[in-house]
Every structure is written in structure tokens, then in C-alpha cells.
Amino acid sequence: MTLLTIFHVLACIVLILVVLLQSGKAGDLASAFGGTTSQTAFGARSAATLLTKGTTLCAVIFMVTSLGLAILFTQGTESTVMEDVPVTGEAPASAVPESQTPPAETAPDGQQ
């Protein structure tokens, strides 16, 4: 589990660096109002560079290690929060307020 955690942290750091090294796509304010120089929405798509392939690879590694750590962590704990609560035969008196106690059953007048 320690090795997977170290690998996960390294994948996080590399993913951050690869994303920050990529250049912007020229999506400035002019492109939002119909600027003709923008290619972000429906313009020509450039070929995948080494950085975009690295981003994809690091993202996949990050997701797989996250899933692996989640599975390993949940397998190690079989307890629940309710195991710490003491079990008694009856509920404590403060658990049921008097305003919610059911009324006593009495027969109507003249009927039995």
C-alpha cells in the first residue's frame, strides 16, 4: 500500500507539471464574442503532441491508483461507526420524550 501511495503522489506531481507546461488554446475574451481568430470551439484541431499524450497517460495512472488505493483502504476496515455504541436491553429514558409517548388506551364512556 505504501508503494502504491508513493506512485500515486508521483503521478499527481507529474500530472500537474505536464498540464502547466502546455500552451494555452487562445481562448481569450474576443473569441467569446465571435472573434475570427479563435480555433477553440470548432476550429482546426492540431495533432496530439507529446505533452497531450503525457497528460492522458498521467491522468489514467492517477485514476487507476486512486481506485486501487480506495479498494485497498476499504478492505482493511471491516468495522462501522455503530460498533462503538454500547448495546443495552432497552432504550434510555431520554431517548423518548414525553410529548411523543402514546396515549393510554381507555374505553369510551358507556362502552366496554
N, C-alpha and C positions, 0 to 999 in steps of 0.2 A: 504494500500500500504506500510505503514511503517513496519507493521508486516511481510509482505512478503519479504521486503528488509532485515530485520534482520535475518529471516530464511534463506535467500539466502546467506548472509555473513557467517553465522554459517556453512552452508553446504559446502561452499568453504573452510573454515578453516579445517573442519573435513576431507574433501576430500584430501587436501594437506597432512595432518598428516598421514592419512591411507596409501597414496601412498608412503610417505617417510619411513614408518615403514616396508614396505615389503622388503623381501630379494631379492637380485639380482638373475638372472637366469643363471649365469655362462657363459654369452656370451662374453668371452674375445677374444683377438686377435687370439689365437690359433684355436678357433672354426671357424674363418673366412677362414682359410686355410686348413680345413679338419681335425681338431683335433678330436680325437675319444671320448674325454670325454664330449663333449658338447651335451646337450639334448635340446637346444633351438629351433632348426629348425624342426626336425621331430622325436625327441626323445620321451621317455615316458612322459606322462602328469600326473602331480600329482593331487590329489584331491583338490577341492576348499577349501581353508582354511577360517577361519573367516575373515581374512584381505581382501581376494579377494572378498568375499561376501559383506563386508562393502564398498569396493571400488565401486562395482557395484551399491549398494544402494545409496551411496552418489552421484555418477555420475548421476543416474536417478533423484534424488531430485534436483541436480544442474540444469539439463536440464529443468525440469518442472518449477522450479522457474524462470529460465531465460525466458522461453516462457511466463509465467504468467506476469512477470514484463514488458516484451515488449508489450504485449497486453494491459495491464493497462496504460502504458505510451502513447501509440498511441491513445487510446480512449479519453484521456484527452485533446489532442491537435487537434483541427479541423482547425487550421489556416495553411497557407502556407507562404513561404518567399515572394511571389509576392504580398501579401496583403499590404505590407509596401510601395510598389511602387505607387507614385501618378498617377492617371489616368487623361490624358488630351485629348482634341479633336484631336490633330494632333501631329505627331512626332516632336521632337526638330530638329532644323536645323543642329545640329552637328551629328545627327543620320545617315544622308545620305551624304556621301562625294560627292564632285562634280565630281570626276572621275567615279562614278557609276551612274550618272543621265542619263536617256535615252535621245538619240539624238532627236532633234525636227524633226517632220515629214514634209518633203518638197517633192514636186513633182519633178521627174526627168526633165531635160531640154527637152522641146518640147512636153511634155505630161502633160495633166491636168486631 
